[in-house]
Amino acid sequence: MFRRKHLSWREIQEENRHGLGCEKIARNSIKVAIPKEIPEDTEYFLAFRYKAKHPVVGIRRQNIFYVLWFDHNFKVYPH
C-alpha cells in the first residue's frame, strides 16, 4: 500500500489491478452490509490489493481513499 503514495490517481488507474492498480466494484456486487454513512448515490467501490493479494475495499472522495473493508476472506464481493 505504501508504494502507492508516490503515484497519482491516474497512474494507479493505469496499473494492473493485481499489482499497484485498483479495480472498480459495482455497488450491487457488494455482498456485505454497506455502512449507512455511505451515500446511496455511491455507484462503485475501489479494491486495492495488499499483503498476499488480499483486497482492501473502500471509496475515493477527491484525493482520499477511505478503507471500508479488509477482504481477507474474499467475502465482500465476487472474485
N, C-alpha and C positions, 0 to 999 in steps of 0.2 A: 504494500500500500504506500509506503513512504517514497518509493521511486516515482510515483505519480505526481508528487508535489512539485516537481520541476517541469511538468508537462502542461500545456494549455488544454482547455476542453476540446479544442479542435484536434489536437494531437492525440488525445485519449480516444476520441471517436474514430480516428483513423487506425488505431491499433487493433490487433486481434483480440476478440472477446475473451479468449482463454489466456491471454498474455496481460499486457498493461491496459488493454481496452475495456470496454463495457458492453453490456447487452441490454436492450430495451425489453421490458416485460410489460405486456398489456395488463391493465388493472383487472380485467376479467380472468386473467391467468393466475392471479394470486390465490393460493389455496388456504391461507390462514387469515385470521381476523385482521383487518386494516384498522390501525388506530383512528379513533374518532377525530383526532386533530388534523388528519389528512383531508384536505378539501375533496368533496365529491367530484369536482371537475379535474382531478388529477387523473390523466388518461394512462400514464405509464410510470413504471419504476425503473431504476437502473440497477444492474447487477455487476459487481466487480468481483474478480477472483482474488482470494488471499491464500494463506497457507494451504498447501496440498490441493489447490484449485477449488476450495470451497467458496461459494458465493457469499458476498455481503450485499444486501439489497436495501435500497433507500430511494430518496428523491433528491433531485437537484433543484435548488432555488437560487437563481443568479449564479454566482460562482462558488456556492457552498453545497456540498453533498451531505445530506442528513442520513445517517445509518438508522434503519428501522429493524432489520433482522440480520443475524449471522446464521446463514442457512447451512450449518454443518451437517445436518441430517438430510439435506436435499428435499425438504418438505414444503418450502414456501411457494414454489412454482414448479411446473413440469420441466424436466431437463431433457 
